[in-house]
């Protein structure tokens, strides 16, 4: 398992390239932690729980650009990121990017009351209290967002706080959207 993790990190760090839309975004500091893979990486499907506790598979999201965001109630940067992530999710749902926030707390029962306390009771979140994503992605640092293309392949990731309201971040993510014909 540790060997797989080290190989994954080596692949990630050796395959950095420019982002779609980066020309216009320039060298905005908001983009410094994003890493795009020069070659998309296939991921095996893992199971986790949906917003109502139903089983969900990662492969259920194939056919659309998907942002997997791992977060936890005990993580201050995660909590700071949630409001802008939720705004991004609402604004980009019709544009073609599906945002899948996944709480990694050991007890999924703490998440809904926590979101209610934040004034975000309507935020739909998924759950991975068994660290299923740890089988296919590094999960030692959160918040972490993994961007998958329409084929379910990993194309980019960021393992730190992101202000999803930042115009440079949004412009970079717009580069993953296919032009509408």
N, C-alpha and C positions, 0 to 999 in steps of 0.2 A: 504494500500500500504506500509506504513512504517512497519507494523507488518510483512508483507511478506518479506520485505527486511531484517529485523532483524532475521527472521527464516532462510532465505537463508544464511546469514552470519554465524549463529550458525551451520548450517549444514556443511558449507565449513570448518570452523575452527575446527570442531570436527571430521572431517573425513580425516585427513592428514595421508599419508603413504609414503613409499619410491617410487621413480620414477622408471619406467622401464629404464634400462641402468644406474641406479644410482651407481651400484657397481663399474663400471669402471670410472664414472665421479667423484666419491668420494665426497668430501665436497667443491667442487669448489665454491667460493663466487658468481659466476654468477648464481648459482642455488638456492641461499638462499631465493628468493622471490617466487619461484614456489611452488604451492600447488597442490598436486594430491589428488583426492577424492578416498577414499577406496572403495566406491560404486558409479558407474556412476549414474549421475542424469539426468532424462529425462527433456527435455526442450520442451515447446510448440513452434510450428513454428511461427515466426513473419515475417512480410513483411518489405522490405526495397527496395532501388533502385539499379539497376545494373549500370555498367560503362557507359551505354548509356541512362540512365534514365528509363530503363524498370523495371517493377515490378519483384521482386525476393522474394522467400520464403526461410527461413532457411532450410526447409525440402528438398529443391532442391539439397543440398549438401550431403544428406544421401548416404551411400555406399562408402564413402571415409573419411579418417582422415582429419579433417578440422580445421584450425586455424582462428578464428575470431579475428581480431585486430582492436580495436577501437582507433581512433586517431583524431586529429583536427589540423588545420593550425596554431592556436594560442597557441599551446602547445609545448614549447621548447623540452621537453624530447621525445615527439612524433616525431617531426621533426628530431631530432638527431637519432632516431631509424629507420626511413624510409629507408635509403640506405641499411642497413644490412638486413632489412626485405625483401626488394625487391630482393637482392641477394639470400637470403634463398628461397624465392618463386620460383625464376628461377631454382635454383639447385635442389629443392625438388619436383617440379611439376611431373617429371618422376618417382620419387621414391614412390609417393603415398600420399603426404601431399598437400592439397589444402590450399593456404593462401588467405584469404578474408579480405583485408584491407578495413575498413569502416570508412569514414570520418563522423564525427558527427557535423560538422559546420552547423549553422542555414541556411546559404546560400550555397547550393551546387555549385553555380556559381563561388565561389572564389577558389575552389579546383584545377581545371585544370590550371589556370594561376599560382597558387602557385607552383604546381608541375613542371611546365615549368621553373619557376624562379629557382627552385632547380636543374634543369638539369635532371628531372625525368618525362618528358612529356609523356613517354611511359608507365608509371606505371598505371596499370588498378586498379581503386579504386571504391568501392561501396559507397552508401550514406545512412545515417540514420539521417536526419535532424529533424525527428519527435520523436527521442528517442524511437523507437519501442523496441530496446533491453532492455531499462529500465523496460519493463514489465516482463522480465524473468531473467535479470542479473543485478548486481550492475554496474551502469555506472557513478558513482560519481567521479571516479578516472581514468584518462587516462595518458599514454597509458595503455591499458588492453588487454590481449590476452587470449582467451578462447579456449581450445582444446577439440574438439568433436571427439568421435570415429566413426567408420563406421555406427553405428546405430543412429547417431545424438545425442548421450548422452554426457553430459559434464563429462570429466574425469580429467581435470586439468586446472589451470589458473594461470596467473601472472598479477598483477596490478602494474606494474612499468616498467621503461625502461629496455630493454633487448638488449644485443649485440648478434644478431642472427648469427654472424660470429664466436662466441666463440665455440671452439671444444666441451667443456663440455655440452653446451646447445644443440648442434647438436646431440651429442651422446645420451643425455637424450631423445630427440625427436625421434631418430632412434628406441628407444624402443617401440614406438607406431606403428611402421610399421610391418606388417605381413611378415614373411619370404616368399620369392618367391619360389614356388615349381617347 
